[in-house]
Amino acid sequence: MDLYSLARPLLFTLDPEIAHRFTLFTLDRLAALNLLPSQPALAQPRQLLGLTFPNAVGLAAGLDKDGAHIDGLASLGFGFIEVGTVTPRPQAGNPPPRLFRLPQAHALINRMGFNNQGVDAFLANIQKARYRGILGLNIGKNADTPIERAADDYLFCLRAVYPHASYVTINISSPNTKNLRQLQSGDDLTQLLDQLKTAQGSLHQQHGRYVPLLLKIAPDLEDEQIEWIAQRLLECGMDGVIATNTTLARSAVQGLSHADETGGLSGAPVCDLSTAVIAQLHALLKNRLPIIGVGGILSGDDAVTKIAAGASLIQLYSGLIYRGPALVRECVRAIG
């Protein structure tokens, strides 16, 4: 039995947000004392997005919203780390309680609402980190920015984070910012992607380096919507897609405590939804764009299933809450 398995029952007696902060604090202290490994788990490197990934297992955005715990998280063996979502200005997010465990389903529900300290603090944290591996920076919009002005926030963040990112993720799929998922369809998406690609071109010239842009989408999409998004990704010249964010569906957790809480459901119940979206994207994109698979990975077998469906890389979040750091290396070994 690993140390996390021993600690988890105690952590689960705490409020989920308190447990989250305590765990990250502990990781930070251990990393600062050089008591944790500093190298990613060894595996076959992956060449993707013009980058070399030491292994195919990454940390999903949301666990470290402010990029304040990168060094501690890097010690867990990830091949890459994604932090955020960050917004132009600081915001408190939704009022607590806003994070709920559903242990019987190995699931979480969150309605955090892009709580973060803003892009200036975010970048200060990133510049202090010792980590020099692949770092994805995930950007969003402030809650009080009207949806018709959302592009302004994404462009502001893109320009700010570009010099510090290995890749940038455009998060338009969180269910916890009002109307945000509206940006996944119609002219809203086309115009947003066009503006971001234009800005990327200018930033490439300015900084002398090309930073890939990825779009993160929801699992709650009809087949026709996924087909439309895939076409827009290709037409607009996006560099990749992350599938998927949390789900609003509750059929898999009906009757469980907290199942009716507002927010996005993650963990085991979203695994099949996410994998289905990955498989459809893979069939539509025909290897012209890479897919990063995330959603409900709680074992090495789950990771292999995502890769078999068409993902080139995978990311973990909720599985870490239930399985701990051992999950990272289990997935690395399973994928190879």
N, C-alpha and C positions, 0 to 999 in steps of 0.2 A: 504494500500500500504506500503511495507517495504522500508527501507532506501535505499537499493540497487536499487530498481525500480526508486527512485527519482534521484539517482546519475548516473544511467546508461546513460541517454541522454548526460550528460556532459562528461562522460568518452568516449563515442563514438564520440565525436568531436576531441579527441586526437588521435595521431598515436597509433595503437594497442600496439606496444612495450612500448611506453611511458605510456599508460594507465595501462598496465600490471605491470610495475615497480612501478607506483604510488599506485596502489591498494595493492601490497604486502608491500610497505613501510608503508602505513596506517595501515594495519593489524598488522605489527610488532610493531608499536608505541602503538596501542591500547592494544595489548597483554602485552607489557612491563609495561604498566600502570595498568595492571590487570582489564581492563575495558571490557574484553570479557570472556565468560564462558570457563572453562578449561576441562569440561567433555564431552565425546562423548554422542550423543543422545541415550536415553535409548531404548533398543529393546531386542528381544530374542538373547542372545549370540550365536555365531556360532563357533563350534569346527571344525577346518580345519588346515591341514598342521602341526599338533601338536601344534597349537596355539589357543587361545581363543579370538575371535573377538567380541568386545562389541556390534557392529552392523555390518550389511553386506555392508555398503556403504563406499567406500574408495576414496581417491584422486588418480587419475592417474598420472603417471610420465609425466614430460614435463612442468608442471606448475612451479615447483621449481627445476630447473636443478642442482643447486649447494647446495641444502639442507640448504639454508640460511634463510628460512622463516618458518621453521617447527612449531614453537610455535604459530605464528599467524594463520597458516592454521589449526592447531589442534583445535583452538577455534571454528571452524565452525561446529563441531559435527561429524566428520568422525570417523568411527570405526577403520580405519587404514589409513596410509599415505604412498605413494610411491614417492620417489624423485629421480632425475636424468633425463636424462641419463648422466652418468659421463664417461669420458675417461681417460686413464692413464695420458696424458699430457694436459695442457690447450690448448684450441683452440677457435678461434673467431667465427667459424661457417661461414655461407654464408653471403655475404654482404647485408645490408638492402637496400630497404625495403624487408622484408622476412616474414611478417605476415599480413594477409589481412582478413577483415571481409566481410561476405556476409549476411547482416542482413535479407534480404528477405527469405533466406533459413535457417536461424539460424545456420550458418556454419562459419568455418574458413578455410583458406588455409595457411599452414606454410611451409617454407623451411629453417628452422632455422639452421639445419646441426650440431646438437650436440654441440652447443655453450656452453662452460662451463669452469670453472677455473681449471679443473684437479682434480685428486683423492685426492691429499694432502689437498687442500683447502676444498674440499667436506667433508672430514673426520673431519677437524678442525671445520667446521660449525656444523656437527652432534654432536660432543662432547660438543659443547657449548649449544645445545638445552636442554631445561628443559623437553621436551616431553618424556614420558616413555611408550607410547603405542606401538602398532605394527607398525614397520617401514620397508617398503620394499625399497631396494636399487637397482636401475636399472643401468646396466652397458653396455657399448658399446665399439667401437673401434675408434681410431683417424682416421680422414679422409685421412691422408697421410700414413697410414699403409697399405701395399699391402694386398689385400684380402686373398692371400695365407698365410699371417702371422697374420690374424685376431685373431686366437686362442691365440696368445701371449698376445694381448691386453686384451682379456676377462679373461685369467688366471691371469694376473697382477692385474686387478681390483678385481677379485673374492678374491684373497688372501688379498688384502688391505681392502676390505669392510666387509669381513666375520665376524670378531669379533663384528661388530657394527650393523649387520642386523638381523631383524626378518626373512626375506626371501630375496633372491636375484633374480632379473629378468634379463634374458639374452635378450637384445633387438637386434634382427637381422632383424627387419621388418620396420625400418624407411626408407622412400623412398628418404631421403635427404642426405644420404651418399652413394657415388658412389659404385655400385655393392653389397651393403650390403645385399639386399634381395636374392642374389645368395646363401647365407648361409642357406636358408630355404629348400634347395633341395640337393639330391644326397649325395655323399660321404662327401661333405663339412659339411653338418649338422651332419651326423653320427660321423665323426671324432671330430667335435667341442664338441658335447654332451658327447662323451666318455672321452675326455680330461677333461672336466669340472667336470664330475662325479668322475673321479679319484682324481682330486684335492679336491673336496668336501670331499671325504673319508679321505684324509690325514688331511685336516683342522678340520674335526670332531674329529679325534684322538688328534690333537694338542691342540685344544681349549676346548675339553670336552663338546661340544654342537653341535647339528645337525641343520644346517641352510638350509631350503628347497631351491631348485633351480626351477625356473619357466621360461618357454620360452614364449616370446611375439611374436605373429605372425600377418601377414597382412590379410586384408579382401579380397585382390585381388588374391585369390588362386582358382585353379580349384578343382573340387571334388576329382580327383585322387591325387592331391598334399596334400589336407587335410587328406585323408586316409593314405598317405605315412607318413606324419608328425605324425599323431596319433600313427602309429605303431612304429616309431622311439622313440617317447616319452616313450612308454611302454617298449620297448626293452632296452633303455638306462637308465631306472630307474629315469626319471625326476619326480619331485614332483607335478607339475601342469603346467597349460598353461593359458596365458592371451590372450583373443580374443576380440577385435583386435586393431591394430594400425590404422593409417589413410589410406585413399584410394586414388589411382590415377585416379579413374573413375570421369567423369565430367557430365554424362548424367543428373543427378538430378539438376544441376545448370547451364545448358547451357543458354547462353544469358544474364546472370547476370554479373554485374560489378565485375571484378577480377576473373571470372570463369576460364579464360585461364592462370592464373598465374601458374608457375611451383611449385610443392610441394604437400604435402599431404592434402587432404580434410577431415575435421572432422566436428562434429556436426550432426544435424538432417539427412542430406543425407546419412550418413554412418550407420544409425541405423539398417535398414533392412539387409544390407550386413553383419554387425557384428552379428546380431541375427541368420542369416542363418548359419554362420560359427560355432557359439556356438551350434546350434541344431545338426549340422553334427558331431561335435566333441563329443557331448554328446552321440549320437547314437553309435559312434565308440569306445569310451572309456568305456562306460557302468559303469560309476561311479568309475572306477579304479583310475582316477586322477581327482582332482577338476579343475574347470574352473572358471576363473574370467572374467566376461563380461564387456566390455567397448566399447563405440562407440555410440554416438548420443542419449544419455539419457537426455531428457529435461523435464521429468515429472515423477511422481510416477508410472504412468501406464507404461512408458517405462522401468522403473526398474523392475516392475513385469513381463513384457514380457521377459526380459533377464533371470530372474530366472526361469520362466516357460520353457524357451528353454533349460535350463540345467546348467546355471551359479549358482555357490554356493555363490559368492560375486559379487558385481559390483563396478565399478569405474567411477568417473566423471571428466571431464575437460571442454570441450567446453560449455557444458550446464551451467556451473558456470558463464561463460562470459555473457550469455543471461538471466539467471534466478537469479544468485547471490546465497548467502548462504541459502536462503529459500529452494532451491532445495535439499540440503542435508537432511534436516529434513523431507521434503515431501517424499523423497525416503525411508528414514528409516521407516516412518509411513506406507507407502504403502506395504513394504516388510514384516514388522513386526518382 
